[in-house]
Amino acid sequence: MIQQKLLAGLPREVKVLVGAAFFVAVGFGIVVPAIPLFTKSFGVNNAAVGFIVSSFAIARFCSGLISGRLVDKFGERPVFAFGILMVSFFTLLCAIAHSYSQLVIFRTAGGLGSSMFSVAAGSIIMRSVSDDMRGRAQSIYNGAFLVGGIAGPAIGGILIGISLRAPFFVYSGFLLCAGTVGFLFLSPGKRRSVIEDSNDETMHIAEAIRIAPYRTALMLSFVTSWVLFGLRSSILPLFVTEELHSTASIVGLGFTLTALFQGILLLPAGALSDRRGRRIALLIGTSVVMGGVLILVFALHPWMYLAGMSIMGLGGAFLSTTPANIVGDVIRGKSGQVIALFQMSGDAGMIVGPVTVGFLSDVFSFRTAFMTSAAVFSLAILLAFRLPETRRSHLPGGSSFPTSESSGI
């Protein structure tokens, strides 16, 4: 009953994506706490651990525009399903890897498939949902990830106690389920856009880059990925076990709290973005996340780690949807490569962030790495203050978007 009410009025494709996202999220939540610890078991340093996280993002980044072209040419369903099944296969190979070099190769190959299914999913949501429901659709889609992600890290912590390889086997199985759901239930071909623009028109990257809010979304995606994904998925579990002298279970609990608190605010954050506009949602999200990062900088006890993760989850509810909503506001027609470039900016944050913080933690300290991340994230707050509103119903005339000349960005 609650599920039907949440999904009421949304296109069928979004509903299917919600189901597939749940399977992906449970598996991803299970494997995230295990990645740094499993990598460390091969006797490598923190920078090498960071590179494992970055390698996945490097592959996504390098193949992003290709994935966008595949979506424009073949449609979302085949690209989405094949991409997820590809990640499932290479995750299984990660589970049986016997050296660090093998793990790097298999994680990198999995990133190619991840690029395909994430661009396809983004294309479906941005092109099939109208302006007044975009924030809600993004929130529900991301909420499916979070519902699965709440249980995932806790399960992952238990599986780590059994074997560091076990989470990878389980993740591979969940991805297989997600790919099957997408292939069987997504409509064939491309989803017809319900937005006002013509579906036959193609927006090119050069045209999108000239739109100031789109460039802002690219920078926001880079910075937030550095902090919300790159930092958390690389050295943060090591900080808890090595610096705070806590356990892998506490690591998993921190990730669970992040997902839980983000899930609590996700739908209200999407509703606020639709009702009050993108700028106010962005201001709230960036300010709250910065508070969580600063707590991690000064964390001396595990409870401070848990508090920082909880606060970052609250702010993440706004940041997980708003940049994508901005892109959805300004694109038109077939925009697979434009969407791909946006996702590539997030991948770039996951490439640069983990390697940088891993290097800083090796040469200086964990806290130096956290302070650097806080300094980088301060750019997101500045961007939020300078962002012109992009939601069509909030614009004079309802359809024009600021450019470089008019916004000063």
C-alpha positions as CSV (number, residue, x, y, z in Angstrom):
1,M,0.0,0.0,0.0
2,I,2.8,2.4,1.0
3,Q,4.8,1.4,-2.0
4,Q,1.9,2.0,-4.4
5,K,1.4,5.4,-2.9
6,L,5.1,6.4,-3.3
7,L,5.2,5.2,-6.9
8,A,1.8,6.6,-7.9
9,G,2.0,8.6,-11.1
10,L,5.6,7.7,-12.0
11,P,6.4,6.0,-15.3
12,R,6.6,2.2,-15.4
13,E,10.4,2.4,-16.2
14,V,11.1,4.3,-13.0
15,K,9.2,1.6,-11.0
16,V,11.3,-1.1,-12.6
17,L,14.5,0.8,-11.8
18,V,13.5,1.1,-8.2
19,G,13.3,-2.7,-7.9
20,A,16.6,-3.3,-9.7
21,A,18.3,-0.6,-7.6
22,F,17.3,-2.4,-4.4
23,F,19.2,-5.5,-5.4
24,V,22.2,-3.5,-6.5
25,A,22.2,-1.6,-3.2
26,V,22.0,-4.5,-0.9
27,G,25.0,-6.1,-2.7
28,F,27.0,-2.9,-2.9
29,G,26.4,-2.2,0.8
30,I,27.6,-5.7,1.6
31,V,30.9,-5.3,-0.3
32,V,31.8,-1.7,0.5
33,P,33.2,-2.3,4.0
34,A,35.1,-5.3,2.7
35,I,37.0,-3.7,-0.2
36,P,39.6,-1.8,1.9
37,L,40.2,-4.7,4.2
38,F,40.3,-7.3,1.5
39,T,42.8,-5.2,-0.5
40,K,44.9,-4.6,2.6
41,S,45.2,-8.4,3.0
42,F,47.5,-8.5,0.0
43,G,50.1,-6.5,1.9
44,V,49.7,-3.1,0.2
45,N,49.7,0.4,1.6
46,N,46.8,2.9,1.9
47,A,47.5,4.5,-1.4
48,A,47.1,1.1,-3.1
49,V,43.8,0.6,-1.2
50,G,42.6,4.0,-2.5
51,F,43.6,3.0,-6.1
52,I,41.3,-0.1,-5.9
53,V,38.4,2.3,-5.3
54,S,39.7,4.7,-8.0
55,S,40.2,1.9,-10.6
56,F,36.5,1.2,-10.7
57,A,35.8,4.9,-11.2
58,I,38.6,5.2,-13.8
59,A,37.0,2.6,-15.9
60,R,33.6,4.3,-15.6
61,F,35.1,7.7,-16.4
62,C,36.9,6.4,-19.5
63,S,33.9,4.6,-20.9
64,G,31.2,7.2,-19.9
65,L,30.8,8.9,-23.3
66,I,30.8,5.5,-25.0
67,S,28.0,4.4,-22.7
68,G,26.1,7.5,-23.5
69,R,26.4,6.8,-27.2
70,L,25.3,3.2,-26.7
71,V,22.2,4.4,-24.9
72,D,21.3,6.9,-27.7
73,K,21.8,4.2,-30.3
74,F,20.4,1.0,-28.7
75,G,18.1,2.3,-26.0
76,E,18.2,1.9,-22.2
77,R,17.1,-1.7,-21.6
78,P,19.8,-3.7,-23.3
79,V,22.6,-1.3,-22.1
80,F,21.2,-1.3,-18.5
81,A,20.9,-5.1,-18.3
82,F,24.2,-6.0,-20.0
83,G,26.1,-3.5,-17.9
84,I,24.8,-4.9,-14.6
85,L,25.5,-8.5,-15.7
86,M,29.0,-7.5,-16.7
87,V,29.6,-6.1,-13.2
88,S,28.2,-9.3,-11.7
89,F,30.7,-11.4,-13.7
90,F,33.8,-9.4,-12.8
91,T,32.7,-9.1,-9.1
92,L,32.7,-12.9,-9.0
93,L,36.3,-12.9,-10.4
94,C,37.2,-10.4,-7.6
95,A,36.0,-12.9,-5.1
96,I,38.5,-15.5,-6.4
97,A,41.4,-13.1,-7.0
98,H,44.8,-14.3,-5.6
99,S,46.8,-11.1,-6.0
100,Y,46.5,-7.4,-5.8
101,S,47.1,-7.1,-9.6
102,Q,44.3,-9.5,-10.3
103,L,42.0,-7.5,-8.0
104,V,42.8,-4.3,-9.8
105,I,42.1,-5.8,-13.2
106,F,38.8,-7.3,-12.2
107,R,37.6,-4.2,-10.4
108,T,38.5,-2.0,-13.4
109,A,36.7,-4.3,-15.8
110,G,33.6,-4.1,-13.6
111,G,33.7,-0.4,-13.8
112,L,33.0,-0.6,-17.6
113,G,29.7,-2.4,-16.9
114,S,28.8,0.0,-14.1
115,S,29.2,3.0,-16.6
116,M,26.7,1.3,-18.9
117,F,23.9,0.6,-16.5
118,S,24.3,3.9,-14.5
119,V,24.1,6.1,-17.7
120,A,21.1,4.0,-18.9
121,A,19.3,4.4,-15.6
122,G,20.0,8.2,-15.5
123,S,18.7,8.6,-19.0
124,I,15.5,6.8,-18.1
125,I,14.8,9.0,-15.1
126,M,15.9,12.4,-16.6
127,R,14.0,11.9,-19.9
128,S,10.8,10.2,-18.7
129,V,9.8,12.3,-15.7
130,S,8.3,15.8,-15.8
131,D,9.7,18.8,-14.0
132,D,7.3,18.8,-11.1
133,M,8.1,15.2,-10.2
134,R,11.8,14.9,-11.0
135,G,12.9,15.5,-7.4
136,R,10.5,12.8,-6.1
137,A,11.5,10.3,-8.8
138,Q,15.2,10.8,-8.0
139,S,14.5,10.5,-4.3
140,I,12.5,7.3,-4.7
141,Y,15.2,5.8,-7.0
142,N,18.0,6.7,-4.6
143,G,15.8,5.6,-1.7
144,A,15.7,2.1,-3.2
145,F,19.5,2.1,-3.0
146,L,19.4,3.3,0.6
147,V,16.8,0.8,1.7
148,G,19.1,-2.0,0.4
149,G,22.1,-0.1,1.7
150,I,20.9,0.1,5.3
151,A,21.0,-3.7,5.7
152,G,24.0,-4.2,3.3
153,P,26.9,-2.9,5.5
154,A,25.6,-4.7,8.6
155,I,25.4,-8.0,6.6
156,G,28.8,-7.2,5.1
157,G,30.3,-6.8,8.6
158,I,29.1,-10.3,9.5
159,L,30.3,-11.8,6.2
160,I,33.7,-10.2,6.7
161,G,34.0,-12.2,10.0
162,I,33.5,-15.4,8.0
163,S,35.7,-14.5,5.0
164,L,36.9,-11.4,3.3
165,R,35.9,-13.0,0.0
166,A,32.3,-13.8,1.0
167,P,30.9,-10.3,0.4
168,F,32.0,-10.4,-3.2
169,F,30.3,-13.7,-3.9
170,V,27.0,-12.3,-2.4
171,Y,27.3,-9.0,-4.3
172,S,27.7,-10.9,-7.6
173,G,24.5,-12.8,-6.9
174,F,22.5,-9.6,-6.1
175,L,23.7,-8.0,-9.3
176,L,22.6,-11.0,-11.3
177,C,19.1,-10.5,-9.8
178,A,19.1,-6.8,-10.7
179,G,20.2,-7.4,-14.3
180,T,17.5,-10.0,-14.7
181,V,14.8,-7.6,-13.4
182,G,15.9,-4.9,-15.7
183,F,16.0,-7.1,-18.8
184,L,12.6,-8.7,-18.2
185,F,10.6,-5.7,-17.1
186,L,12.0,-2.6,-18.7
187,S,10.2,-1.6,-21.9
188,P,12.2,-2.3,-25.1
189,G,13.8,0.7,-26.9
190,K,13.9,4.2,-25.6
191,R,11.4,5.7,-23.3
192,R,9.4,8.6,-24.9
193,S,10.1,11.8,-23.0
194,V,7.2,13.5,-21.3
195,I,9.0,16.7,-21.1
196,E,8.0,19.6,-23.3
197,D,10.9,19.2,-25.7
198,S,10.9,17.2,-28.9
199,N,12.2,13.6,-28.5
200,D,13.9,13.8,-31.9
201,E,16.2,16.6,-30.8
202,T,19.7,15.7,-29.5
203,M,21.5,18.0,-27.1
204,H,25.2,17.9,-27.6
205,I,27.9,18.3,-24.9
206,A,29.2,21.6,-26.3
207,E,25.7,23.1,-26.0
208,A,25.2,21.7,-22.5
209,I,28.6,23.1,-21.3
210,R,27.5,26.6,-22.3
211,I,24.7,26.4,-19.7
212,A,26.1,27.6,-16.3
213,P,23.9,25.4,-14.0
214,Y,25.1,22.3,-16.0
215,R,28.7,23.3,-15.3
216,T,27.8,23.8,-11.7
217,A,26.3,20.4,-11.5
218,L,29.5,18.9,-12.9
219,M,31.6,20.5,-10.2
220,L,29.2,19.6,-7.5
221,S,29.2,16.0,-8.6
222,F,33.0,15.9,-8.5
223,V,33.3,17.4,-5.0
224,T,30.5,15.4,-3.4
225,S,31.8,12.1,-4.9
226,W,35.2,12.9,-3.5
227,V,33.7,13.1,0.0
228,L,30.5,11.0,0.1
229,F,32.0,8.1,-1.9
230,G,35.7,8.3,-2.4
231,L,36.7,9.2,1.2
232,R,34.2,6.9,2.8
233,S,35.1,3.9,0.6
234,S,38.9,4.1,0.8
235,I,40.6,5.2,4.1
236,L,37.7,5.7,6.4
237,P,37.3,2.0,7.3
238,L,41.1,1.9,7.9
239,F,40.9,5.0,10.1
240,V,38.3,3.3,12.3
241,T,40.3,0.1,12.7
242,E,43.9,1.5,12.8
243,E,43.5,5.0,14.4
244,L,40.4,4.6,16.6
245,H,41.3,0.9,17.3
246,S,37.7,-0.3,16.7
247,T,36.3,-3.2,14.8
248,A,35.0,-4.0,11.3
249,S,31.5,-4.3,12.9
250,I,31.7,-0.6,13.9
251,V,32.8,0.3,10.4
252,G,29.7,-1.4,9.1
253,L,27.5,0.3,11.7
254,G,28.8,3.7,10.6
255,F,27.9,3.0,6.9
256,T,24.5,1.7,8.1
257,L,23.8,4.8,10.0
258,T,24.7,7.0,7.0
259,A,22.2,5.1,4.9
260,L,19.6,5.1,7.6
261,F,19.6,8.9,8.2
262,Q,19.9,9.6,4.5
263,G,16.9,7.4,3.9
264,I,14.9,9.2,6.6
265,L,15.3,12.6,4.8
266,L,15.5,11.5,1.2
267,L,11.8,11.9,0.3
268,P,11.4,15.2,2.2
269,A,14.6,16.4,0.5
270,G,13.2,15.6,-3.0
271,A,9.9,17.2,-2.1
272,L,11.6,20.3,-0.9
273,S,13.6,20.4,-4.2
274,D,10.4,20.2,-6.3
275,R,8.5,22.7,-4.1
276,R,11.1,25.3,-3.2
277,G,13.7,24.8,-5.9
278,R,17.1,23.3,-6.3
279,R,19.2,26.0,-4.7
280,I,17.7,25.8,-1.2
281,A,18.1,22.0,-1.2
282,L,21.7,22.4,-2.2
283,L,22.4,25.0,0.5
284,I,21.1,22.7,3.2
285,G,22.9,19.6,1.9
286,T,26.3,21.2,1.5
287,S,26.2,22.8,5.0
288,V,25.2,19.7,6.8
289,V,27.7,17.4,5.1
290,M,30.5,19.9,5.9
291,G,29.6,19.6,9.5
292,G,29.9,15.8,9.3
293,V,33.3,16.0,7.7
294,L,34.6,18.4,10.3
295,I,33.5,15.9,13.0
296,L,35.6,13.2,11.4
297,V,38.6,15.6,11.3
298,F,38.5,15.8,15.1
299,A,37.2,12.3,15.9
300,L,39.0,10.7,18.8
301,H,36.5,7.9,19.7
302,P,34.3,5.5,17.7
303,W,31.2,7.4,18.8
304,M,32.4,10.5,17.1
305,Y,32.9,8.5,13.9
306,L,29.4,7.3,14.2
307,A,28.1,10.8,14.8
308,G,30.0,12.2,11.8
309,M,28.7,9.4,9.5
310,S,25.1,10.1,10.7
311,I,25.3,13.8,10.0
312,M,26.9,13.2,6.6
313,G,23.9,10.9,5.9
314,L,21.4,13.7,6.7
315,G,23.2,16.1,4.3
316,G,23.7,13.4,1.7
317,A,19.9,13.1,1.3
318,F,19.9,16.5,-0.4
319,L,23.2,16.1,-2.3
320,S,22.3,12.7,-3.7
321,T,19.4,14.1,-5.8
322,T,19.8,17.8,-6.4
323,P,22.8,17.9,-8.9
324,A,21.0,15.3,-11.0
325,N,17.8,17.3,-10.8
326,I,19.7,20.3,-12.1
327,V,20.9,18.4,-15.1
328,G,17.4,17.1,-15.7
329,D,16.1,20.6,-15.6
330,V,18.4,21.9,-18.3
331,I,18.8,19.0,-20.8
332,R,16.4,18.3,-23.6
333,G,15.8,15.6,-26.2
334,K,18.2,12.7,-26.5
335,S,21.0,13.5,-24.2
336,G,22.8,10.2,-23.4
337,Q,26.3,11.8,-23.7
338,V,25.3,14.9,-21.7
339,I,24.1,12.6,-18.9
340,A,27.3,10.5,-19.3
341,L,29.5,13.5,-18.8
342,F,27.6,14.4,-15.6
343,Q,28.2,10.9,-14.3
344,M,31.8,11.1,-15.4
345,S,32.4,14.1,-13.2
346,G,31.3,12.1,-10.2
347,D,33.6,9.3,-11.3
348,A,36.5,11.8,-11.5
349,G,35.9,12.7,-7.9
350,M,36.1,9.0,-7.1
351,I,39.3,8.7,-9.0
352,V,41.1,11.7,-7.6
353,G,39.7,11.6,-4.1
354,P,40.7,8.1,-2.9
355,V,44.2,8.2,-4.3
356,T,44.8,11.7,-2.8
357,V,43.5,10.9,0.6
358,G,45.3,7.6,0.6
359,F,48.6,9.3,-0.3
360,L,48.0,12.0,2.4
361,S,47.3,9.4,5.0
362,D,50.4,7.5,4.2
363,V,52.7,10.5,4.1
364,F,51.1,12.6,6.8
365,S,48.1,11.3,8.7
366,F,44.4,10.4,8.4
367,R,43.4,13.8,9.8
368,T,45.4,15.6,7.2
369,A,43.5,13.7,4.6
370,F,40.2,14.6,6.2
371,M,41.1,18.3,6.5
372,T,42.1,18.3,2.8
373,S,38.7,16.8,1.9
374,A,36.9,19.5,4.0
375,A,38.8,22.2,2.2
376,V,37.8,20.7,-1.2
377,F,34.2,20.3,-0.1
378,S,34.0,24.0,0.8
379,L,33.8,24.6,-3.0
380,A,30.4,22.9,-2.9
381,I,29.1,25.5,-0.4
382,L,30.3,28.3,-2.6
383,L,28.7,26.8,-5.7
384,A,25.4,26.4,-3.8
385,F,25.3,30.1,-2.9
386,R,26.0,31.1,-6.5
387,L,23.7,28.7,-8.2
388,P,20.8,30.3,-10.2
389,E,17.5,28.5,-9.9
390,T,16.9,25.9,-12.6
391,R,13.5,24.4,-12.0
392,R,11.3,25.6,-14.9
393,S,8.3,26.7,-12.9
394,H,10.6,28.9,-10.8
395,L,12.1,30.8,-13.8
396,P,10.8,34.0,-15.4
397,G,8.9,32.7,-18.5
398,G,9.3,29.2,-17.3
399,S,11.8,27.9,-19.8
400,S,15.1,29.9,-20.1
401,F,18.3,28.9,-18.3
402,P,21.2,31.2,-17.3
403,T,24.4,31.0,-19.3
404,S,27.9,32.1,-18.5
405,E,27.2,35.7,-19.3
406,S,24.0,36.0,-17.3
407,S,25.0,34.2,-14.2
408,G,28.7,35.1,-13.7
409,I,29.6,31.4,-13.0
